[in-house]
Amino acid sequence: DVQLQASGGGLAQPGGSLRLSCAASGFTFSNTVMSWSRQAPGEGPELVARISKGGVNAVYGDSVKGRFTISRDNIKDMLYLQMNSLKPEDTAVYYCVKNDDRSRGPGTLVTVSS
């Protein structure tokens, strides 16, 4: 079974940082494009960032460009999202997404508030 377990969410102050992690299993991680998406209360899902299979190429949503960095470890089957300069509008549930079939696991809640 495909498992995508996101972790690392929590409460952060505006301007602060958090690092999200996603442990992947049940598929060939190194051969799969991966993404982070988020969904704020009452809103639809939003692409945060996408990373190529080898980790060389990344695409970011306009709202997070220059603040967030996506990375991956194909040895450990882990996906990461470093979030800096957090804003209240970054508050959402963040999901680790397997791009080929859009499957995702339970998300992790990020709350940015003073």
C-alpha positions, 0 to 999 in steps of 0.5 A, a space after each residue: 500500500 502507498 503510504 505518505 506520512 507528513 509531519 512537522 506542522 505546528 504553530 509558528 509566528 509570522 516570520 518564523 520557519 518550519 520544516 515539513 517531512 514526508 515519509 513515503 513507502 509502498 512505491 518506487 519513490 525515486 521514480 516518482 515526481 512529488 509535490 506538496 499541496 495545501 488546503 486552507 479552511 473553506 478553500 480548494 487545494 493549492 499547489 505549493 511546490 513540485 520536485 522532479 524525480 532526481 530532485 534537480 528541478 522544482 516548481 513553486 506556487 507564486 505565493 511561496 516563491 522565494 520563501 519555501 524550498 522543496 527537496 527530497 532524499 531518494 535514499 531515505 524515501 523522504 520529501 521535505 518542505 523548508 518554509 521560511 518567512 511564514 505568513 498568516 496566509 500560509 495557515 493550512 493543512 499541508 499534504 505530500 502528494 504522489 504526482 502520477 496518481 495524485 494520491 496523498 496521505 494525511 496532512 499536517 496542520 501549519 498554523 501561522 499566528 502571533 
